[in-house]
Amino acid sequence: MLNAPVQASVNQTECLINQKSKRSKPQGNYSQLLYQKNKHERTKRKDQAWRRLATVNKIAQKAGYNLPNYSEKKTIAELLQLHGEYSYLTGKRLGTYYLSTLDIDIRKENFAEKLTERLEKNTACLLDYLQTSYDQTKKGLHVDILTPEPLPNEIIYWVDKLGKKWNIGSIQSLGKYVVGEDPHKSFINNGKWYWKTKNNEEVKITLNQFFFYLSNQEKTVEKQNEINSSNTFPYEAWNSLTKEWEKKVGFWSEKEQKIVPVQQDLKISSDIKEPLRPPTTKHTTIHAKLLRKQKTNLEKIWKIFYLDQQGHRGYFLLNDYHRNNFNLNIGTTRSILLVNGWRHRFFSRVL
């Protein structure tokens, strides 16, 4: 069933490649000054406390990086000196757009030589079409994308003439991160700083022209939980929560359209105190009786106190979205899934 449309895509891609080959290319390379300027500017825009992330061998070193109150105090230069690499969070605002990353793997152990050659050819054509600077990685490349709305986290497939689908990368967006610099990564100056689109659909349409297809249908359960963060952090649900945290702790202020500097640590008064420690697990399930609720110093955030079956008392934070859409009446007993943050636990859903 896939042969007909795939063959059509092949012909279309070949036409694009032939057209590109006929175009006159500028003589010589970009000057070293322009190269350094572009590299510095792209890095500077990621050197922000709510975006940069400490990683070692691509593994995050700080829990809760996808929570609204996340902040990394060390600069990119300090992270590079300490770990030899740094990463940046995707799916977050960059000015009036949202920053995501196109991650394409051209070279994998299970890729035949002809497949790698084909991917290299079409990827080169895509980059020529975009005229966007990118990062060359050990297996492929990263292209930063700016879209008016957050892109979904999706898998990128290559479909051959026999209809077989090859996983060649992904779109990294909300709740994800990408390595910004390590010993295997190098900046390639290819024009604009970012691939800026008018709408999210433009990304899919453009990739399809070059044989790259987006899909979120064939993921394992583990990958689904990792990639589809909307189950735990639905964008609409966390939007109001995120803005409140941003205004308090120094993140992007939508109202003022600028960064509000950090004044002091966010404090939520409580008669129940828990030690400040990184969570060992991402989620906690409780079956507990809801005792009482209390407003916090954040306008749309409530603190809900509970008593679980083991006799332990605790609390979790609840935003307006969840408070209006779930039955959490005081005095009732509920089975609840909580998301573990750095300082607090957040309500996710009723089980």
PyMOL commands that set and color helices and strands:
alter all, ss='L'
color gray80, all
select helices_A, chain A and resi 3-22+32-46+76-83+113-130+201-209+221-227+229-231+235-249+320-325
alter helices_A, ss='H'
color red, helices_A
select strands_A, chain A and resi 52-53+55-56+59-60+86-89+92-94+97-105+134-136+140-147+154-159+165-172+177-181+186-188+195-196+212-215+252-253+258-259+283-295+301-308+313-319+333-340+345-350
alter strands_A, ss='S'
color yellow, strands_A
deselect
rebuild
show_as cartoon
